[in-house]
Amino acid sequence: KLNLGITGKFLWGGASVKTKFDDIKITGSMDEWKMTGNAEIMAAFPGLNAYNDADGKLKIKNDLDDDGNEIKWQDFKGNNGFALDLGGTYKLLDKLTLAASIYDLGFIRYKKNTAKVSMYKDFHYYGAEFKQDDKRDAEGKKEAGELDFNKYEDEFEQTFQASNNSSFAQMLHTKIYLGASWEPIKIIGFGALSKTTFAHKKVWQEFSLSANFHPIRLLSINGMYSMMDGSWHALGLGVNLNLGPLNIFA
């Protein structure tokens, strides 16, 4: 009546971006605009290089581009992880089977080609200067002036501190499935499935109802009605032709 299974997975991370924001606030008034709080962005990609130049400005570039080298698959090595899949089925009644499983319970540790950018001081904006010069257009009319944001662009770039070789872990989007299947007669079956996804400290829930009709061994027809994003609106229909070593799906 009971079947249990477990799968271990070795993971190889290619690229990743992870953000962490803590109480970021932007307030505005007639006199100034102010951005306060703490922010952190961590990333991993071959050749990634983040640093502050001699003036304290944030610079992000890809060193492989400077060297004229193409990115190869070997450049993605060095960021590894591990995950587990657990599952089981239980035949509660002769025609009713229950199932439960957990997928992608694990993480990837990024240690190579990583960079971190942190907001370490507040940013204040007091208004841009308006520049008016004596330039005139082809008709002799005086050209409109322009706003000069250069000062604040420099200050904004100096608000962030960069560092390389900062390892970080990225959790996988773990999913929990709970399901039941009921086959009142041999050629007709019904199913219900709940899918719960945990990602970025949030939870997403989906439900599906399904029906299966297989009048002969070679043919099965499936229909599904699902709740996604909080409303029942997803319909599905599938046909499977089983020709022994060959399956044809639509």
Backbone hydrogen bonds, N-H to C=O, Kabsch-Sander energy under -0.5 kcal/mol:
donor,donor_aa,acceptor,acceptor_aa,energy
3,N,89,T,-2.5
5,G,87,G,-2.8
7,T,85,D,-2.5
9,K,83,A,-3.0
11,L,9,K,-0.5
11,L,81,G,-2.6
13,G,79,N,-3.3
16,S,44,A,-1.9
18,K,42,M,-3.5
20,K,40,E,-2.6
22,D,38,N,-3.2
23,D,21,F,-0.5
25,K,36,T,-2.5
27,T,34,K,-2.5
29,S,32,E,-1.5
33,W,125,Y,-2.9
34,K,27,T,-2.7
35,M,123,F,-2.7
36,T,25,K,-2.5
38,N,22,D,-1.9
39,A,119,M,-0.6
40,E,20,K,-2.1
41,I,117,V,-2.7
42,M,18,K,-3.4
43,A,115,A,-2.5
44,A,16,S,-2.4
45,F,113,N,-2.2
48,L,45,F,-2.2
49,N,61,K,-2.3
51,Y,59,K,-2.6
53,D,57,K,-2.3
56,G,53,D,-2.2
59,K,51,Y,-3.1
61,K,49,N,-2.6
63,D,47,G,-3.1
63,D,61,K,-0.6
65,D,62,N,-0.9
66,D,62,N,-1.1
67,D,63,D,-1.7
68,G,64,L,-0.5
68,G,65,D,-0.8
69,N,64,L,-2.0
75,D,72,K,-1.3
76,F,73,W,-1.4
77,K,74,Q,-1.5
79,N,76,F,-0.6
80,N,78,G,-0.7
80,N,109,R,-0.6
81,G,11,L,-1.8
82,F,107,F,-1.4
83,A,9,K,-2.0
84,L,105,L,-1.3
85,D,7,T,-2.4
86,L,102,I,-2.6
87,G,5,G,-2.2
88,G,100,A,-2.4
89,T,3,N,-2.3
90,Y,98,L,-2.8
91,K,1,K,-2.3
92,L,90,Y,-1.3
92,L,96,L,-0.6
93,L,96,L,-1.9
96,L,93,L,-0.5
97,T,181,S,-2.5
98,L,90,Y,-3.0
99,A,179,G,-2.6
100,A,88,G,-2.3
101,S,177,Y,-2.2
102,I,86,L,-3.2
103,Y,175,K,-2.9
105,L,84,L,-2.2
106,G,104,D,-1.2
107,F,82,F,-1.7
108,I,170,Q,-2.0
109,R,80,N,-2.8
110,Y,108,I,-0.6
110,Y,168,F,-3.0
111,K,109,R,-0.6
115,A,43,A,-2.3
116,K,163,S,-3.2
117,V,41,I,-2.6
118,S,161,Q,-3.0
119,M,39,A,-2.7
120,Y,118,S,-0.7
120,Y,159,T,-1.8
121,K,159,T,-0.9
123,F,35,M,-2.4
125,Y,33,W,-3.3
129,E,148,D,-1.2
131,K,129,E,-0.6
131,K,146,E,-3.3
132,Q,130,F,-0.5
137,D,141,K,-2.8
140,G,137,D,-2.0
143,E,135,K,-2.7
146,E,131,K,-2.1
148,D,129,E,-3.3
149,F,147,L,-0.7
153,E,149,F,-2.4
154,D,150,N,-2.1
155,E,151,K,-1.9
156,F,152,Y,-2.7
157,E,153,E,-2.0
158,Q,154,D,-1.4
159,T,156,F,-1.2
160,F,157,E,-0.8
161,Q,118,S,-3.4
163,S,116,K,-2.2
165,N,114,T,-1.9
167,S,165,N,-0.8
168,F,110,Y,-1.8
170,Q,108,I,-2.8
171,M,169,A,-0.5
172,L,106,G,-2.3
174,T,172,L,-1.4
174,T,198,F,-0.8
175,K,103,Y,-2.0
176,I,196,T,-2.7
177,Y,101,S,-2.6
178,L,194,S,-2.1
179,G,99,A,-2.8
180,A,192,A,-2.2
181,S,97,T,-2.6
182,W,190,F,-3.1
183,E,95,K,-2.2
185,I,188,I,-0.8
188,I,185,I,-1.2
189,G,212,N,-2.5
190,F,182,W,-3.1
191,G,210,S,-2.4
192,A,180,A,-2.3
193,L,208,S,-2.5
194,S,178,L,-3.0
195,K,206,E,-2.8
196,T,176,I,-2.5
197,T,204,W,-2.9
198,F,174,T,-3.2
199,A,197,T,-0.6
199,A,202,K,-2.1
202,K,199,A,-1.5
204,W,197,T,-2.5
206,E,195,K,-2.4
207,F,227,M,-1.5
208,S,193,L,-2.4
209,L,225,Y,-2.6
210,S,191,G,-2.6
211,A,223,G,-2.4
212,N,189,G,-3.1
213,F,221,I,-2.9
214,H,187,I,-2.6
216,I,219,L,-0.7
219,L,216,I,-0.9
220,S,240,N,-2.0
221,I,213,F,-3.0
222,N,238,G,-3.3
223,G,211,A,-2.5
224,M,236,G,-2.5
225,Y,209,L,-2.7
226,S,234,A,-3.0
227,M,207,F,-3.4
228,M,226,S,-0.6
228,M,231,S,-2.0
231,S,228,M,-1.4
233,H,226,S,-1.3
233,H,231,S,-1.0
234,A,226,S,-1.9
235,L,233,H,-0.6
236,G,224,M,-2.6
238,G,222,N,-3.0
240,N,220,S,-2.8
241,L,248,I,-2.7
242,N,218,L,-3.4
242,N,240,N,-0.6
243,L,241,L,-0.8
243,L,246,L,-3.2
246,L,243,L,-0.6
248,I,241,L,-2.3
250,A,239,V,-1.8
